[in-house]
Amino acid sequence: MVYIKTEADINGAHSEYQISSVPYEQLPEGWAEIPEGLLEKWESFRPYVKLSMENGLITDIEDDAEARAAAPVITDAPARLRERAYDSRELIQWPEDSGEYLTVSGAAKLWMYYLAEGNTATSAALSALIADAKAAIRAEYPDV
């Protein structure tokens, strides 16, 4: 079950929470359950919606384009962009000269494997490649 605040927050968005079930009588004041037939609309427009209500029940959900347009644009912080790059960009050729590439995150897992096996020479070589890849990503997404 998805429940939302019936009044928009100061930024125009409607807060939500999901739990298995709450009897109608126990819903906190100012909250309403989204009917099953309107969940798809909620997912499409959330959190900026206009609600139609009757007797405390949501009867329709529409996009609130005005609130959406007025909402501040949030950009990702450099640290978040770096983390995404560590997980998605295949920059580390491993084994060397193999033509196969790993992400920083994938290489870090492999590094732990080599270290746990006592293969310090291989883990050291991989560590250097990880450091180089992280430095390249940090240069692309520096802290401001």
HELIX and SHEET records of a PDB file:
HELIX    1   1 TYR A   24  GLN A   26  5                                   3    
HELIX    2   2 GLU A   36  LEU A   38  5                                   3    
HELIX    3   3 LEU A   39  PHE A   45  1                                   7    
HELIX    4   4 ALA A   65  ALA A   70  1                                   6    
HELIX    5   5 PRO A   78  SER A   88  1                                  11    
HELIX    6   6 VAL A  104  ALA A  116  1                                  13    
HELIX    7   7 THR A  120  GLU A  140  1                                  21    
SHEET    1   A 3 GLU A  16  GLN A  18  0                                        
SHEET    2   A 3 VAL A   2  LYS A   5 -1                                        
SHEET    3   A 3 TRP A  31  GLU A  33 -1                                        
SHEET    1   B 2 VAL A  49  GLU A  54  0                                        
SHEET    2   B 2 LEU A  57  ASP A  63 -1                                        
SHEET    1   C 2 GLU A  90  GLN A  93  0                                        
SHEET    2   C 2 TYR A 101  THR A 103 -1                                        
END                                                                             
